[in-house]
Amino acid sequence: MPANVEIKARIASVEAMLPRALALSEDEHAQLIHQDDTFFTVPHGRLKLRVFADGAGELIHYHRVDTDGPKVSDYVIAPVTDPDALRQALQRACGQLGRVRKARLLVLVGPTRVHLDRVEGLGDFLELEVVLSKGQTEAEGQAIARAVMNALGVKEDALVSGAYLDLLAGVPA
């Protein structure tokens, strides 16, 4: 099952962090991705339907502990051809927990996906995802995540533990 190590932190602004992220990347530009995530009530982990600006979608189920600092997330992603119909079916069957809309700038730094997120109703955040390759340990992923976090100048007190959904619901970070 695919896994990654994640870190999430509040940042002053996407615009201020973008040059730092690009300086660590081999790419000259960030990719803009608009995401609309609907979360559903499930007994284990989290289930969200992600819809992109072009109408494509994916259903994502994941497990992740909500702690500050690097944390492992294991996940399954299934492509979706009719996200609106699936959202309606899942709302009826499971119940909707909430919705998170964001504009995300993606910058690749080695095996790390640097996400600069502007989250509707919350503000600006940095999310690091170190995609673990087969045989790579959680500790190795955490070391990479910490190194990128430090290179970007992100301080420990900026880290948040939960998901954007939790922050929107007023759950303490």
N, C-alpha and C positions, 0 to 999 in steps of 0.2 A: 504494500500500500504506500502511495507517495506520502512524503512528510517534509515539513520545513521547520525552521526555527524562526520565530517572529519576535520583533520588538516594535512597540508602538509608543510614540511620544508626541506631546503637544509641541508645536513650533510657533514662533512669532508670525511667520508668513511663508507661504509656498514660494513667493518671489525671492525672498531672502535666502532660502535654502537651496533653490534650484542651481545657482552657480557652483555651490560647494559640491553638490551631487554630480553635476556634469564634469567637474574637475577630476573626480575619481573614476569616471567612466571613459571607455574608448569611443563612445558615441558622442556626437556633437549636439544632438537634440533629444528632448524627452518626447515620449509618445503620450498624447492626451487621450484618456479613456473616460467616458461617462458611464457610470454604473448606477443602477437602481436595484437595490437589494431588498427583498421581502423575506422576513424571517417567520418561521412557523413553529408552533408548539409541537415538540417531539419529546419522547421520554429519555432519549440518550443523545448527548452532544447538541449540535446546532444544525439546523436545516435552513438553507436560504436559496431563493430563486434570484439569480442575477440576470438582469436584462441590460443589454448594451444599447447605445444610441441607434445602431442599425437594425434593432429589433431582434437580434440573435439573443439566445439565452442559454443559461446553464444552471442545473440544479447541483448544489454543493452541500454535502454533509461533512461535518468535521468535528473532531474532539480536540479541545485545547483547554488547559487550566488557565484560570484568570489570575495571573500573578504579574508583578512588575518584572521587567528584565526579559531576557531570552526565554522563550517557552516553545515546546514542540507542539506542532499541530499536524495530525494525520487526517487525510481527507480523501473523498471520492468526488469526482466531477463527472456529471452526465450532461451531454449536449441536449438542448431543448429546442424543438422546431416551432412550437406554439406557446410561448411563455405566458401570454395573457390567459389562455384556457387553463394551463397548468396552475397558475396563481389562483384562479377561481376555484378549481378543484381542491387544491391544498387548503385554501381558506375554509372551504366547507367541511373538509374532512378533519383538519388538524387545528384550525384556528390560527389567526395571524398575531404574532407578537409585536411586530412593528416593521417600519420601513426606513431604510437608510439610502439617501441619494448623495452622490459625491462626484466631483470632477477629480480625476486622478492623473497625475503626471508620473509616468513610469520611466525610470532611468536604470539601466543595468550596470552593476558594478561587480564584475566577475560573476560568481554564482548567486549574488545578492540582487534581489529585485527591490529597488528603492522606490517606494510609493510616496509621492507628495500629494496629500489628499486635502481637498477643500470640501468639508462635510456640511451639508445643508443643516443649519440650526446649531452647529457645534463650533465651526472654525477650521483652523488649519492643523494638520497632523503629518507626521512622518511615520511610515510603517516600513520596516525592513523585513524581508522574507528571504532567508537563506535556504535555497532548495537543496535538500540533502541528496547526494548521489548514493547509489547502491553501495552499502558497506561503510558509508561515512557515519561517524558517531554523532550523537546529540552534542557531546562536548566540543567536537570540532566545529559543528554548526554554530554553537554558542560563541566560540572564540572568534569566528568570522564575523558574526553579528556585532559583537562588542567592538571589534576593530573598526568596522564601518561606522558604527555609532560614534566612536571616539574621533575618527577622522572627520566626521561631519560636525563635531563640536556639540553633540547632544549630551546634556547632563543627566545624571540619575534622577534628579527631582522633576524632570520633565516626563518621565515614563508613566504610562497608564497601564492598568492591568486588564481591564475588560474590553469588550467590543464596543464599537460606535453605538450599537443598539442600546447597550447598558448606559452609556453616557447620555443618550437622548432620553432615556427613561428616568434619569436622575440617580442612577446607581453610582455611589462614590467610586472614583478611579483609583 
